[in-house]
């Protein structure tokens, strides 16, 4: 299996969020590995692509990813 970039994994996470969180934990693990390889401190997501683009949804996503060791922020 080839190593994925942060951008590739981020797109898979968007797709997973749209399909009722299918395989989200696997994608988060891949994102964590990609962030470590690229030396990034956190993943940045576009709120417009989220299934729940409101404060509650963003905070829930941040908390879920944080529990799995990934810091999340949102672009403006």
Secondary structure, 3 states (H helix, E strand, C coil): CCCCCHHHHHHHHHHHHHCCCCCHHHHHHHHHHHHHHHCCCCEEECHHHCCCCCHHHHHHHHHHHHHCCCCEEECC
